[in-house]
């Protein structure tokens, strides 16, 4: 048996990065948004980043709202990227995004930016309901696309349209799921592929994001939204560990006492502040995935995995397989690229997307993985509306 404690692991490999975004918030006198204050990341000792190409990809960035995601993933600092143009519907935000990304060219909308033939790829950091429409537009203009989460927002029809657009284009699509490159999820993936868990029996993922006052959002899309419509930070602890899918779901919801979840107070007619989904997985195991906007106290993205040969929670592996040869720490990032927030995942998502284009390979969270991580939450909410009725989950593949 090989046991590795979190303390020992972190002492051996931890490095902190990604404070640029926090510094901007502090300078503006704003409270850091949950997740951006988590910047500790694991990095392989004595390893050096090696470029896979000397080519620069011309990238367009769209969206600089309250989370400032457009500049949060270090495209502007990656040695294989030139930020060719930026856009936001609000001129002041567009100007600030251009300044932060050290880019001179701006466009008033995504629809104008994608007409620029010099741009090869676009990062979509717009409002969640617009993600599928915007990504389809980018693909139809012959450009690779990456999107903030979720891939789609409450619509199975949008999922089908987005999948078809990716297939038709033959271009790269990647969803920037932060849990995929959190220290623990990354380590779990390494152990899984090394056979340390065997067949996965039971998995848990939790995303608790409580706020007294809802985070501002374009056209109030966040206000009272069904928690399971934003499921990826929890679901990734199965899909981004194993590459598997959820096949069936039964979900229960807890009505909230918060004003934003009362009848008529949100655009979704949603009253659930917490939804707990129990899935059957493609391996025949089970997964419990929790999404809550209604529970104060501890928060964040948390996962636990338990297989036939071993289990892992946080950074602690407890199993029958010797994993001493498995590298659990993440590889180094390019110089000047911060690991960033959400558990030191931001820089790694950028690096994964960029290198997938340069190497002409599938990115980790490609369209199939993105939809198999996102869509189960849509069906879970449907189940909650039917008092936990067991329902089939659509399956997606390329």
Protein Blocks (a to p, Z undefined) as FASTA:
>chain_A
ZZddfklmmmmmgccehklmmmmmmmnopacdehjlmmbdcddehiacddfbfbdcdddd
edjdfnommmmnommmpmkbccfbdcdfblklmmmmmmmnopabdcfbfklmmmpmkbmb
dcdfbdfklmmmmmmmmmmnopacdddddfbehiaklmmmmmmmmmmnopacddddfklm
gmklmmmmmmmmnopnmpafbdcdddddddfbacddehhlmgopafklmmmlmmmmmmmm
nopacfbdcddddddfbfklgghiafnlpabfbdcdddddfkopacdddddfkbgcjedj
ddddddfkbccehjbccdfbdcklpcfbdcdddehiagbgnhilmmmmmmmmmmmmmnop
adfblmklmmmmmmmmmmmmmmmmnnopacddddddZZ
